[in-house]
Structures are given as structure tokens and as C-alpha cells.
């Protein structure tokens, strides 16, 4: 599976961005997909994940109610709608996919990673 993340940028506090992840190379509906982020000097952390069919989603507590993960299997796309952005959301965001339909929250569960897209939230 090849993954290509896009949609990052610079936004003010309270603004919104939508990240996209384009996938190719495998039956995408069989792959749970997640978004992770890594801020400078910190470890990569879980943000959100969605099951292969799209019926199950999980979020880290700090983004619940602000971020929405979704997918369009017909287009092999996964999205992360980010609203009410805060400076602490600043990080490089990565999409990832795993060889299983059930979503997970651990970095080690994921088999494929995109290149990352920078999100910067100014105060």
C-alpha cells in the first residue's frame, strides 16, 4: 500500500483544515486507517482511526469533538477534518494503514505510512 498525505498548512487558532490521504496498491476496504502526529522533540502519537468499512472510529481524547475521520473506499481516500484548531495541534500529520479491518491506536499496529504533512496553528 502506498499512502500520500496532503492538506496541511498554516492556520490561526480556531481555524479548520482537512487532511487527505490517498491510498493505492491494495484492496483499501480491508485496511483500517489511522492518522498520527509528531511534534518536534516528541514521539509520534495517535490521533484518530477508522475501520476498513468505515463503521468504527476512535479518537484520542484531546481531539474528540473537534476532529472527524472519514473514508471513501470507492476513491481510496481517508480524510481528517480538523476544526477549532489549537496551537498544541501543531505537528507533522501522518496517515497509516494496517493489514486488517479492525482499527487500532498503536503506532506498531500499522504496516504502511505516508510521508507526512505539516500542520501549523498560530496563536
ROKEVEX-406751 format. One line per field, with one value per residue (C-alpha): residue number from 0; residue in one letter; x negated, y negated, z. Coordinates in nm, 3 decimals. Each point is the difference from the previous one (the first is absolute). Example, Ala and Ser with C-alpha at 12.3 -4.5 7.8 and 13.67 -1.06 7.14 Angstrom:
% ROKEVEX-406751
pos: [0 | 1] .
code: [a | s] .
u: [-1.230 | -0.137] .
v: [0.450 | -0.344] .
w: [0.780 | -0.066] .
//
This chain:
% ROKEVEX-406751
pos: [0 | 1 | 2 | 3 | 4 | 5 | 6 | 7 | 8 | 9 | 10 | 11 | 12 | 13 | 14 | 15 | 16 | 17 | 18 | 19 | 20 | 21 | 22 | 23 | 24 | 25 | 26 | 27 | 28 | 29 | 30 | 31 | 32 | 33 | 34 | 35 | 36 | 37 | 38 | 39 | 40 | 41 | 42 | 43 | 44 | 45 | 46 | 47 | 48 | 49 | 50 | 51 | 52 | 53 | 54 | 55 | 56 | 57 | 58 | 59 | 60 | 61 | 62 | 63 | 64 | 65 | 66 | 67 | 68 | 69 | 70 | 71 | 72 | 73 | 74 | 75 | 76 | 77 | 78 | 79 | 80 | 81 | 82 | 83 | 84 | 85 | 86 | 87 | 88 | 89 | 90 | 91 | 92 | 93 | 94 | 95 | 96 | 97 | 98 | 99 | 100 | 101 | 102 | 103 | 104 | 105 | 106 | 107 | 108 | 109 | 110 | 111 | 112 | 113 | 114 | 115 | 116 | 117 | 118 | 119 | 120 | 121 | 122] .
code: [x | x | x | x | x | x | x | x | x | x | x | x | x | x | x | x | x | x | x | x | x | x | x | x | x | x | x | x | x | x | x | x | x | x | x | x | x | x | x | x | x | x | x | x | x | x | x | x | x | x | x | x | x | x | x | x | x | x | x | x | x | x | x | x | x | x | x | x | x | x | x | x | x | x | x | x | x | x | x | x | x | x | x | x | x | x | x | x | x | x | x | x | x | x | x | x | x | x | x | x | x | x | x | x | x | x | x | x | x | x | x | x | x | x | x | x | x | x | x | x | x | x | x] .
u: [0.000 | -0.127 | 0.136 | -0.017 | 0.107 | 0.088 | 0.193 | -0.222 | -0.082 | -0.008 | 0.321 | 0.095 | 0.135 | 0.363 | -0.037 | 0.057 | -0.191 | 0.085 | -0.274 | 0.026 | -0.172 | -0.002 | -0.067 | -0.095 | -0.123 | 0.240 | 0.370 | 0.042 | 0.323 | -0.194 | -0.235 | 0.074 | -0.157 | -0.124 | -0.138 | -0.295 | -0.201 | -0.346 | -0.104 | -0.366 | -0.181 | 0.297 | 0.095 | 0.251 | 0.347 | 0.338 | 0.266 | 0.285 | 0.077 | 0.276 | 0.086 | -0.028 | 0.373 | 0.024 | 0.247 | -0.241 | -0.198 | -0.217 | -0.165 | -0.256 | 0.165 | -0.161 | 0.170 | 0.342 | 0.275 | -0.239 | -0.137 | 0.192 | -0.152 | 0.178 | -0.072 | 0.123 | -0.098 | 0.124 | -0.268 | -0.260 | -0.005 | -0.006 | 0.061 | -0.058 | 0.217 | -0.161 | 0.206 | -0.062 | -0.372 | -0.233 | -0.373 | -0.057 | 0.130 | -0.311 | -0.186 | -0.080 | 0.304 | -0.038 | 0.256 | -0.054 | 0.167 | -0.005 | 0.056 | 0.322 | 0.346 | 0.009 | -0.132 | -0.276 | -0.167 | -0.360 | -0.270 | -0.131 | 0.330 | -0.037 | -0.182 | -0.003 | -0.072 | 0.032 | -0.259 | 0.167 | 0.146 | -0.080 | 0.277 | -0.088 | 0.249 | -0.096 | 0.115] .
v: [0.000 | -0.343 | -0.297 | -0.368 | -0.258 | -0.357 | -0.300 | -0.138 | -0.366 | -0.302 | -0.099 | -0.226 | 0.125 | 0.099 | 0.068 | 0.318 | 0.224 | 0.321 | 0.254 | 0.258 | 0.333 | 0.169 | 0.375 | 0.242 | 0.353 | 0.213 | 0.058 | -0.307 | 0.102 | 0.280 | -0.248 | -0.192 | -0.343 | -0.246 | -0.348 | -0.063 | -0.312 | -0.086 | -0.332 | -0.106 | 0.186 | 0.225 | 0.353 | 0.076 | 0.020 | 0.134 | -0.245 | 0.193 | 0.328 | 0.151 | 0.359 | 0.137 | -0.031 | -0.336 | 0.098 | -0.028 | -0.308 | -0.086 | -0.323 | -0.108 | -0.199 | -0.330 | -0.012 | 0.146 | -0.234 | -0.197 | 0.252 | 0.238 | 0.291 | 0.138 | 0.208 | 0.054 | 0.350 | -0.054 | -0.268 | 0.165 | -0.312 | -0.072 | -0.346 | -0.179 | -0.307 | -0.214 | -0.278 | -0.242 | 0.047 | -0.085 | -0.076 | 0.335 | 0.170 | -0.118 | 0.305 | 0.206 | 0.215 | 0.349 | 0.237 | 0.370 | 0.325 | 0.351 | 0.345 | 0.047 | -0.154 | -0.063 | -0.343 | -0.048 | -0.276 | 0.117 | -0.107 | 0.356 | 0.136 | -0.178 | 0.145 | -0.288 | -0.370 | -0.310 | -0.274 | -0.248 | -0.345 | -0.299 | -0.168 | -0.324 | -0.183 | -0.353 | -0.162] .
w: [0.000 | -0.091 | 0.193 | -0.090 | 0.256 | -0.089 | 0.123 | 0.271 | 0.037 | 0.226 | 0.175 | 0.289 | 0.330 | -0.042 | -0.370 | -0.198 | -0.235 | -0.180 | -0.050 | -0.275 | -0.041 | -0.338 | -0.001 | -0.272 | -0.040 | 0.207 | 0.051 | 0.211 | 0.172 | 0.175 | 0.165 | 0.315 | -0.031 | 0.255 | 0.042 | 0.226 | 0.074 | 0.117 | 0.147 | 0.019 | 0.277 | 0.072 | -0.088 | -0.270 | 0.151 | -0.096 | -0.117 | -0.161 | -0.169 | -0.211 | -0.082 | -0.352 | -0.061 | 0.172 | 0.272 | 0.295 | 0.097 | 0.299 | 0.105 | 0.251 | 0.278 | -0.094 | -0.341 | 0.082 | -0.110 | -0.223 | -0.254 | -0.224 | -0.188 | -0.303 | -0.308 | -0.352 | -0.107 | -0.353 | -0.035 | 0.227 | 0.216 | 0.373 | 0.142 | 0.326 | 0.049 | 0.268 | 0.157 | 0.286 | -0.042 | 0.286 | 0.008 | 0.170 | -0.316 | -0.182 | -0.132 | -0.304 | -0.068 | -0.145 | -0.142 | 0.049 | -0.101 | 0.140 | -0.145 | 0.194 | 0.004 | 0.375 | 0.098 | 0.253 | 0.196 | 0.022 | -0.244 | -0.009 | -0.133 | -0.332 | -0.297 | -0.247 | 0.047 | -0.210 | -0.014 | 0.237 | -0.042 | 0.220 | 0.198 | 0.176 | 0.220 | 0.093 | 0.322] .
//
